[in-house]
Amino acid sequence: MAGMRTYRRAAHTVYEVHYHFVFTPKSRKPVLRGEIAKEVRDLIRQICRSNDIEILAGQVRPAHGQLRLSVPPHLAPSRVRQAIKGQSSPYLRHERRSLRQEFWGQHLWARGYCVCSSGNVTDEMIQEYLRTQGAEPQDDERFKVSE
């Protein structure tokens, strides 16, 4: 049904963990074009599939890529980034001579990245839920003990 929440399931877990990632080539060089961009997309699809990561949306632009991912809760965002950048860089540099020449050394991707959590539940919704759970007023209203 339209509008229903879609939770993913694992052996002992029900979850909805979404992240938005932005990653760039070193020096923001606009090299993600044409066949290289398609290879990047296909590699990311393969890496995500092998890690049980669902791609909700994505875009490869000449100087950066963006992904909205549904990630199992046992994978930290840094591990997701490490898998995508760490597995795609050697492959692309090995297969694409132009990238080997453009990016001497060991790395295609810039060291930094951006990651934000996202989802259907806002901070305000969680705060209200916690506030209204029937606990007696206590010393610290932000972190309660309930019976």
Secondary structure as the mmCIF struct_conf table of DSSP 4:
data_model
#
loop_
_struct_conf.conf_type_id
_struct_conf.id
_struct_conf.beg_label_comp_id
_struct_conf.beg_label_asym_id
_struct_conf.beg_label_seq_id
_struct_conf.end_label_comp_id
_struct_conf.end_label_asym_id
_struct_conf.end_label_seq_id
TURN_TY1_P TURN_TY1_P1 ALA A 2 GLY A 3
STRN STRN1 ARG A 8 ALA A 10
TURN_TY1_P TURN_TY1_P2 ALA A 11 HIS A 12
STRN STRN2 THR A 13 TYR A 15
STRN STRN3 HIS A 18 PHE A 23
STRN STRN4 PRO A 25 PRO A 25
HELX_RH_3T_P HELX_RH_3T_P1 LYS A 26 ARG A 28
HELX_RH_AL_P HELX_RH_AL_P1 GLY A 34 SER A 50
TURN_TY1_P TURN_TY1_P3 ASN A 51 ASP A 52
STRN STRN5 GLU A 54 ARG A 61
TURN_TY1_P TURN_TY1_P4 PRO A 62 ALA A 63
STRN STRN6 HIS A 64 SER A 70
TURN_TY1_P TURN_TY1_P5 PRO A 73 HIS A 74
BEND BEND1 LEU A 75 LEU A 75
HELX_RH_AL_P HELX_RH_AL_P2 PRO A 77 GLU A 95
HELX_RH_AL_P HELX_RH_AL_P3 ARG A 97 GLU A 102
BEND BEND2 PHE A 103 PHE A 103
BEND BEND3 GLY A 105 GLN A 106
BEND BEND4 LEU A 108 LEU A 108
STRN STRN7 TRP A 109 TRP A 109
BEND BEND5 ARG A 111 ARG A 111
STRN STRN8 CYS A 114 SER A 118
BEND BEND6 ASN A 120 ASN A 120
HELX_RH_AL_P HELX_RH_AL_P4 ASP A 123 ARG A 131
TURN_TY1_P TURN_TY1_P6 THR A 132 THR A 132
BEND BEND7 GLN A 133 GLN A 133
HELX_LH_PP_P HELX_LH_PP_P1 ALA A 135 PRO A 137
BEND BEND8 ASP A 139 ASP A 139
TURN_TY1_P TURN_TY1_P7 GLU A 141 ARG A 142
BEND BEND9 PHE A 143 PHE A 143
#
